[in-house]
Amino acid sequence: MKNAPAQRMTWWLYALDKAPGVLLYTRSAGVAYFTAGAVLCSLTVKVLKRCLRQPRPVITANGKRKKTYGMPSTHSAVITYFATYITLACMYLPIHPSLPASPALTRVLPPLVVVPLASTIALSRIWLGHHTWPQVTVGVAHGLLFAPLWFKLWTDGWDEYGRMVEDAMPI
């Protein structure tokens, strides 16, 4: 395990190296902003975990106890962020020209898929023994609060910076 920090650093460097590619591939600053929100949501939960220092359940489904803290659940927070942000985007953002014009496909279907999926993932954290109900509940609450705040920043002017970045990108 001596190499574990180096492997984590390598992963982060790889992710940072590929991040501009995501923006270039999708040609959407909104996608990059959404992704940055997920990372920030995760990081804020990790800070809360270190402050609260609540242990995880005694034994997980695989019979081992994780060494990290459990309050709040990072998985629950981030997947709730995804579901909430996607739902808000479907309700309030304009439909991208590359997507079908059908409101059923672009406004209704994504939340109908992502909300039950997010709920199942959050509940799985309890079923697998990785978290307690309160840990998952606080994680879900964090995602439910973080996503609208992050979305509001985008719709209150940061989208203009996104358009400038998109316009400056080569074709």
N, C-alpha and C positions, 0 to 999 in steps of 0.2 A: 504493500500500500504506500510505499515511499513515493511512488510516482503519481499518486492521485491528484495532488494540487496541480502538477504540471499538465496532467490530462485535462483537468477542468479548464485551465488557462488556455490550452490548445483549442478546446471546444469554443470558448468565448471568442478567441481570436478568429477562428474559422467563421463563426456566426457574424462577427463584425465585418469580416472581409466580404462575406456574401450579401450583407444588408443592402449595399447600393445596387446589387444585381436584382434584388426583389423590386426595388423602385424602377429600375430600367426595364425589367421584364413586364411588369404590370402597367408601367407608365402611369401609376397612380400614387400621388402623395397621400391620398386618403388611406390606401392600404398600408403604407409605411407608418402613418400616424396611428392607425388601428393596432398594428403590431407593436409599436412603441408603447402604446397604452397597456397592452397585455404584459409586456416586460415590466413596466413601472408598477402595475398592479401587483405582480409577483414580488417585486423588490420591497414594496411597502408592507406586504404581508410578512415577508422574512424579517423586516425590522420589528414589526409587532411581535413576532414569535420570540425574538431575542429579549424584548422588553417584558413580555408576559411570562415566559419560561414555564409554561404548563406542559407537563409530560404527556406523551401519547398513551393510549391504552396499554395495559401491562403486556399483553401478548397479541400479536397480529395473527392473521389467518395462516401465515406460513410458519408460525411457531417462534418467530424471532421478535425482539423488541427493537424498534428503530431508535437511534441515538439522538435524533433531532427533536426539537420541541413540536408540539401539536397544535397549539392555539395561536392563530386560526389556521384552518386548512387552506394551504396554497392552491391545491387542485380545485377545491370548491370555489375559492375567490376568483380564480382566473377563468374557469369555465362559466361561471355566472357572469363575469365581465363580458366574455364572448357572446353569450346568449342575449344579454341586455343591450350591448352595443349594436349587435346585428339587428335586433328588433327595432331599436331606435332609428337605425339607418334605413331600414325598410319603410318605416313610417314617415320619416321626415326628409330624407335626402332625395335628390332627383335620381331617376333611373338612368344608369349609364347607357349610352347609345348602343353598346355592343350586346346588351342584354335584351331578352324578349320584351316586347311592349306589354305583354299580358300582366295585369296587376296580380292575378292569382299566382303567377310564377315568381314574380319579383317582390311583391309586397306581403303576400300571405304565406307562401310555402316555406321560405327560409325560417321564420319564427316557429312555424308548426313542426319543423324538423329539429331546430337547434334547442328549443326550450325543453322538450322531453329528453333529448340526449344529455343536456347539461344536468338536468335533474337526476338522471340515472347515474351519471358520473359522480355527482356529489354524494348521492346515497351509497354508491359503491365504496366510498371511503370508510363508511361505517360498517357496511357488510364485510369488508375485507379486514376490519379491525385496525385500520391505520389511524382512525380518529374517533372521537366521541361525538354524540349529537351536538353538544354545545360548540365544539371546535368546528364542525361543519356549518352549523348555523351562523356563527360569527364570520366564517369564510364567505358564505353566501351573502350575508349582509354587507361585507366589505365590497364584493363584486357589484352588488346592487347599488351601492352608493358611489363607487368609483366610476363605473361606466357612464352614468348620466353627466357627472362632472366633466369627465374627459370629452364626451360627446359635445357638451355645451361649449367647451373651449374651441372645438373645431368649428361649430356652427356660428360662433360669435366672432369670427375673424381669422382664425388660424387657417381656415380653408383658402383664404386669399393668398397666404404665403405658399400653400400647397400648389395653387394654380401657377404662381410665379416659378416654382421649381419645375413643374411639369412643362411650362412653356420654354424654359431654358434648356431642357433636355434635348439632346440630338435625336433626330428622327430615326 
